[in-house]
Amino acid sequence: MLKEVDREDLGKIIALKSVEQELSDAVQIAEKAAEGSALAGGLMKQDGKLNFVVVIASGDRLKEVMLKPPNVGKQGSN
């Protein structure tokens, strides 16, 4: 059974489509930066800005890597 998507989730879906970088790209960058393997990833809004968040397993530790997408819908010009 499908549940109704709330406004926040719908906003994230729309924002993800407007981001020029793919989540898979963010995962690859995070894995290299944290020297580990990605366990989870997603899009998070913090302080009014969208960021990719990727959880990396590195040795016996978990690291959270936040990446700012290069261009998102309503941000200023480049």
N, C-alpha and C positions, 0 to 999 in steps of 0.2 A: 504494500500500500504506500503510495506517495504522500508525503506530508507537504503542507503548504510552506513555501519559502518565505521567511520573514524579510522585512525591509533591509536589515543589516546584511543578510546573506545575499540578497539580490544585488545590493550595492557592491558587494565584494566581487560577485560574478561579472557585473558590468565593468568594474574597475579592472579586473584581470584581463578582460578583452581589450581594454584600452592601453594596456602596458605593452611596450614594444619588446620587452625582454620576456622570454618564456620562463616558467617555473623550472623547467629542466636545465636551462642555462644557469639560473641562480643556484641550483643544487650542485652543478659541476664546479662553479666558482667557490661555493662554500666548502665543498669537499677538499679542494686544493688548499684553500686558506687555512682550514682547521686540521688538515692532514688526517682525514678520517673518512668514514662512510656515512652517508645520509640515512637517517631513520625516518624522518618526517619533514614535511615542508608545507608552507601555505602562505597566504597573503594576510597581513595584519595591518590594521589602521592604528597608528599611534601619533598623538599630538596632531591629528588632522592630516597626517601624511601616510601613504601606503608604503609598506615595506614587505619584502619577502623575508620569511623567517624559516630557517632550516636547522633542524636538530641533527648534530653530527656525533657519531660514536668515534672517539679517538682514544685508543688504548682502553683503559678502564674508566674513562671519563665521558660525560656527555657535554657537548658544547652547543650553545645556541648562537647561530650566526644570523645577523640581520643585514639585509642588503637593500639599498634604495634602488628601485627600478630606474633606468635612465630617463624615461619619459612616462608620466602618468597623466591621464585626462585633463585635470583642471589646474595643473601646476603652471607656473610662469614660463616665459619663453626661454629658449636655450641660449 
